[in-house]
Amino acid sequence: MTIKKKLLLSNLGMIIVPILCFFLIEIVLGMMFFVFPNQEMEENSLRAFVNYRFLLMLLVIILTNAGLTYLVSRTIIGPVQQLGEAANQIKAGNLNQAVDTNYKGELGDLATSFEAMRKSLKDAQEKEAMYEQNRRELISSISHDLRTPVTSIKGYVQGVSDGVANTPEKLNRYMKTISQKTNELERMIDELFLFSKLDVEQVSLQYSSIDIDHFLRDIIEEWSFQYPEIIFDYQTGRITDLVSGDREQLYRVVSNILHNGWKYKGALPLHIAIFVEQVQDEIKIAITDNGIGIAEGALPGIFDPFYRSDYSRNSETGGSGLGLAIVKKIVEAHGGEVYAKSEMNLGTTIYFSIKAGEQHETSIDH
């Protein structure tokens, strides 16, 4: 029942109940004093009738007003007071106390909205705490991992300055190592910058039509030139549609996955197989390597920010732990999904899909 109806019925009750009681009092007192009076009543019947009627009518008005006020306060004032108490709890920062929503009418709607607001604020508080924890982990992780390539670069530069690289072969090896460490350092800073943008802002996707077959072939050609020791195997299934996506961000997806395979390669020459096909309105891509693999217990967390399984934290691989988390963000912003399968010492396959055809303007938010 709505508050308006409750107040209307309360006001009607204030009028109707006393009137009915007045009629009942008139009848009862009339019968007592005038129809069936005893000797005592007959002597002052009119005066007594008037006095009793006044007192009883006054009592009826008081009881009616008190009773209806109590009922209204229970159904309106009580819930409002509870909502006020809940507001004070939220103001004090306590978001764990649930709001009772077992009310009807406007108060029920208000309580439901209030409870939704409390849950939203609690979720925001938890996300803020998670982001703060992530930032602390980021500072710790980056400070640890930046030190490794910087120390290496510093050492090799000092070696060149001191004349340790006294042959063309040594000098070439030193300069190649410095170049690799510089590229690694640049990549880590780039990932940190991108993830910071994803975390605190929104990165708009700039859509264009992409021939996914040519797109992947260009990436393989680039990587084959940069890493001639990698053996690539590329296969395509049936593809009929173009992909509408952000070319730069999709390049980052494939590049991050390839770089992940390069970091965790095994003793054998790295072999990377790429397969792409269209299934209905989705372009599905699988990238498989023959690296060291990922333990079953670690597999569910590889797409989480700052996650790195124990074996990856060493001077050889390093990394910020953001590469695959960025992959997931970008793929999901394109309306696709990403997951991985792996076996230790056999290799890892990362699967991701992208919607074929037209895409709407969107952004990668946190």
PyMOL commands that set and color helices and strands:
alter all, ss='L'
color gray80, all
select helices_A, chain A and resi 3-35+39-43+45-91+105-161+168-200+212-226+247-263+299-301+310-312+323-333
alter helices_A, ss='H'
color red, helices_A
select strands_A, chain A and resi 203-204+207-210+231-236+243-246+271-279+282-289+338-343+347-355+363-364
alter strands_A, ss='S'
color yellow, strands_A
deselect
rebuild
show_as cartoon
